[in-house]
Amino acid sequence: MQLDHDGTKEVKLQIWDLSGQDRYIVMSRPYFHNADGVALVVDLSQLEQTMEHAKKWKTEVYSRLDKDIPCILLANKYDKIEENEENLKDITDKLNLYTKENNIASWAFTSIKHTNIDEPFNILTKLVFEDLELKVQSKNKEKFSEFKPERENSFKVQNTSSSTTKNRTCGGCTIQ
């Protein structure tokens, strides 16, 4: 997937589908070792089961990283539940509660109709860039604050020219 970030550069995303099944957790650790963002996906037609898997995956990813990274929740198969209004409300309430508790944004989408797929990845990319920029600024600030001269006023500018001026001639010109 290629995205245009802020109209200034093209960004290539590596998206790994690690499957939500518990048996793949051990094999997937190398894939998210250097991750800068996470997109968790739940199946709206099997919300209870896939939501539990998403919670486990989020915990697993964050436990293996030494940094906080942006995370979004994608709810797939919206086309299968959108006609049942009662079920839709219940599912929406559960998703809203989860996203509020975990401070992450969520989107319902359908891969069959290719609906609402680009926006979440554009936003995740923007969040990743903002997060990386903040980390760079923080590191630069740390480095600058660590620099301290050995003692106050250790840098001095001194006039090294002598008080007497010497005249020199070069090609008929006098240089002082």
Kinemage of the C-alpha trace (Angstrom):
@kinemage 1
@onewidth
@group {chain A} dominant
@subgroup {mainchain}
@vectorlist {calphas} color= white
{ca met a 1} P 0.000 0.000 0.000
{ca gln a 2} L 1.421 3.403 -0.927
{ca leu a 3} L 0.193 6.632 0.589
{ca asp a 4} L 0.973 10.272 -0.004
{ca his a 5} L 1.888 11.825 3.347
{ca asp a 6} L 1.308 15.590 3.575
{ca gly a 7} L 1.816 15.896 -0.164
{ca thr a 8} L 5.576 15.872 0.336
{ca lys a 9} L 6.654 12.269 0.142
{ca glu a 10} L 5.440 8.861 -0.775
{ca val a 11} L 5.262 6.402 2.087
{ca lys a 12} L 5.371 2.650 1.688
{ca leu a 13} L 3.643 0.685 4.396
{ca gln a 14} L 4.457 -2.893 5.226
{ca ile a 15} L 1.263 -4.499 6.411
{ca trp a 16} L 1.542 -7.918 8.002
{ca asp a 17} L -1.555 -10.043 8.443
{ca leu a 18} L -0.582 -12.097 11.473
{ca ser a 19} L -3.916 -13.881 11.857
{ca gly a 20} L -5.778 -13.543 15.110
{ca gln a 21} L -5.297 -17.114 16.191
{ca asp a 22} L -3.345 -17.732 19.384
{ca arg a 23} L -1.165 -20.400 17.795
{ca tyr a 24} L 0.531 -17.746 15.621
{ca ile a 25} L 1.596 -15.428 18.453
{ca val a 26} L 5.018 -17.036 18.949
{ca met a 27} L 5.820 -17.068 15.220
{ca ser a 28} L 4.753 -13.457 14.767
{ca arg a 29} L 7.018 -11.797 17.337
{ca pro a 30} L 9.780 -10.936 14.825
{ca tyr a 31} L 7.245 -9.130 12.618
{ca phe a 32} L 6.212 -6.584 15.195
{ca his a 33} L 9.580 -6.195 16.892
{ca asn a 34} L 10.313 -2.886 15.109
{ca ala a 35} L 6.721 -1.852 14.444
{ca asp a 36} L 5.847 1.836 14.429
{ca gly a 37} L 2.067 1.367 14.331
{ca val a 38} L -0.575 -1.302 14.867
{ca ala a 39} L -3.905 -1.947 13.174
{ca leu a 40} L -6.000 -4.501 15.045
{ca val a 41} L -8.805 -6.107 13.044
{ca val a 42} L -11.992 -7.634 14.418
{ca asp a 43} L -14.702 -9.531 12.552
{ca leu a 44} L -18.073 -7.891 13.194
{ca ser a 45} L -19.909 -11.116 12.404
{ca gln a 46} L -17.980 -12.833 15.244
{ca leu a 47} L -17.313 -9.830 17.462
{ca glu a 48} L -17.032 -11.496 20.881
{ca gln a 49} L -14.435 -14.031 19.754
{ca thr a 50} L -12.373 -11.694 17.588
{ca met a 51} L -12.480 -8.882 20.161
{ca glu a 52} L -10.850 -11.242 22.676
{ca his a 53} L -8.158 -12.065 20.118
{ca ala a 54} L -7.606 -8.354 19.426
{ca lys a 55} L -7.150 -7.662 23.151
{ca lys a 56} L -4.582 -10.477 23.416
{ca trp a 57} L -2.723 -9.261 20.339
{ca lys a 58} L -2.609 -5.689 21.576
{ca thr a 59} L -1.227 -6.863 24.916
{ca glu a 60} L 1.304 -9.103 23.155
{ca val a 61} L 2.516 -6.375 20.800
{ca tyr a 62} L 2.915 -3.754 23.514
{ca ser a 63} L 4.625 -6.204 25.886
{ca arg a 64} L 7.322 -6.871 23.271
{ca leu a 65} L 8.025 -3.244 22.403
{ca asp a 66} L 10.041 -0.810 24.453
{ca lys a 67} L 7.965 2.082 23.161
{ca asp a 68} L 4.368 3.201 22.812
{ca ile a 69} L 3.132 3.212 19.244
{ca pro a 70} L -0.094 4.383 17.587
{ca cys a 71} L -2.858 1.790 17.396
{ca ile a 72} L -6.201 1.692 15.561
{ca leu a 73} L -9.038 -0.822 15.531
{ca leu a 74} L -10.607 -1.927 12.252
{ca ala a 75} L -13.976 -3.688 12.331
{ca asn a 76} L -14.377 -5.827 9.207
{ca lys a 77} L -17.513 -7.292 7.589
{ca tyr a 78} L -19.714 -4.291 8.235
{ca asp a 79} L -21.768 -5.395 5.224
{ca lys a 80} L -22.908 -8.501 7.142
{ca ile a 81} L -24.371 -6.607 10.092
{ca glu a 82} L -25.507 -3.245 8.723
{ca glu a 83} L -29.045 -4.418 7.902
{ca asn a 84} L -29.853 -5.655 11.420
{ca glu a 85} L -30.316 -2.370 13.314
{ca glu a 86} L -30.647 -3.926 16.771
{ca asn a 87} L -27.514 -6.010 16.330
{ca leu a 88} L -25.733 -3.017 14.789
{ca lys a 89} L -26.458 -0.854 17.851
{ca asp a 90} L -25.217 -3.550 20.241
{ca ile a 91} L -22.023 -4.034 18.236
{ca thr a 92} L -21.458 -0.292 17.915
{ca asp a 93} L -21.841 0.142 21.679
{ca lys a 94} L -19.289 -2.614 22.362
{ca leu a 95} L -16.794 -1.145 19.900
{ca asn a 96} L -17.232 2.345 21.309
{ca leu a 97} L -16.635 1.064 24.837
{ca tyr a 98} L -13.483 -0.799 23.791
{ca thr a 99} L -12.054 2.150 21.879
{ca lys a 100} L -12.816 4.535 24.739
{ca glu a 101} L -11.207 2.241 27.332
{ca asn a 102} L -8.112 1.780 25.166
{ca asn a 103} L -7.894 5.315 23.777
{ca ile a 104} L -7.806 4.170 20.156
{ca ala a 105} L -9.812 5.131 17.100
{ca ser a 106} L -11.929 2.586 15.237
{ca trp a 107} L -13.511 2.211 11.821
{ca ala a 108} L -16.082 -0.191 10.461
{ca phe a 109} L -15.279 -1.300 6.940
{ca thr a 110} L -16.019 -3.940 4.379
{ca ser a 111} L -13.297 -5.442 2.264
{ca ile a 112} L -15.865 -6.945 -0.138
{ca lys a 113} L -17.153 -3.504 -1.154
{ca his a 114} L -13.791 -1.813 -0.500
{ca thr a 115} L -15.519 0.694 1.771
{ca asn a 116} L -13.734 2.819 4.380
{ca ile a 117} L -10.360 1.109 4.010
{ca asp a 118} L -8.024 3.939 2.946
{ca glu a 119} L -8.939 6.499 5.625
{ca pro a 120} L -7.846 4.428 8.645
{ca phe a 121} L -4.466 3.663 7.097
{ca asn a 122} L -3.953 7.302 6.136
{ca ile a 123} L -4.702 8.316 9.714
{ca leu a 124} L -2.488 5.575 11.174
{ca thr a 125} L 0.348 6.738 8.915
{ca lys a 126} L -0.147 10.331 10.056
{ca leu a 127} L -0.136 9.198 13.705
{ca val a 128} L 3.062 7.213 13.136
{ca phe a 129} L 4.792 10.240 11.586
{ca glu a 130} L 3.642 12.522 14.403
{ca asp a 131} L 4.800 9.986 16.981
{ca leu a 132} L 8.205 9.568 15.338
{ca glu a 133} L 8.609 13.340 15.044
{ca leu a 134} L 7.840 13.786 18.756
{ca lys a 135} L 10.364 11.088 19.650
{ca val a 136} L 13.067 12.772 17.555
{ca gln a 137} L 12.311 16.141 19.168
{ca ser a 138} L 12.419 14.547 22.605
{ca lys a 139} L 15.781 12.892 21.912
{ca asn a 140} L 17.212 16.159 20.593
{ca lys a 141} L 15.944 17.984 23.661
{ca glu a 142} L 17.531 15.353 25.930
{ca lys a 143} L 20.868 15.637 24.130
{ca phe a 144} L 20.802 19.430 24.328
{ca ser a 145} L 19.861 19.444 28.009
{ca glu a 146} L 22.669 16.970 28.786
{ca phe a 147} L 25.285 19.356 27.372
{ca lys a 148} L 26.717 21.504 30.118
{ca pro a 149} L 29.999 23.383 30.008
{ca glu a 150} L 32.544 22.312 32.625
{ca arg a 151} L 32.104 25.599 34.404
{ca glu a 152} L 30.221 28.778 33.864
{ca asn a 153} L 31.766 31.224 31.398
{ca ser a 154} L 34.201 28.597 30.167
{ca phe a 155} L 34.032 29.982 26.650
{ca lys a 156} L 35.764 33.328 26.238
{ca val a 157} L 36.536 35.408 23.229
{ca gln a 158} L 39.840 37.174 23.471
{ca asn a 159} L 41.349 39.772 21.235
{ca thr a 160} L 44.641 38.295 20.087
{ca ser a 161} L 45.776 41.137 17.856
{ca ser a 162} L 48.628 43.228 19.122
{ca ser a 163} L 48.125 46.871 19.905
{ca thr a 164} L 50.742 47.915 17.404
{ca thr a 165} L 49.957 47.589 13.749
{ca lys a 166} L 52.510 46.502 11.249
{ca asn a 167} L 52.561 47.830 7.741
{ca arg a 168} L 53.302 45.485 4.871
{ca thr a 169} L 53.481 46.191 1.200
{ca cys a 170} L 52.259 43.935 -1.512
{ca gly a 171} L 52.282 44.913 -5.171
{ca gly a 172} L 52.363 48.607 -4.434
{ca cys a 173} L 49.591 48.478 -1.788
{ca thr a 174} L 50.106 49.000 1.884
{ca ile a 175} L 48.372 46.511 4.171
{ca gln a 176} L 47.921 47.315 7.852
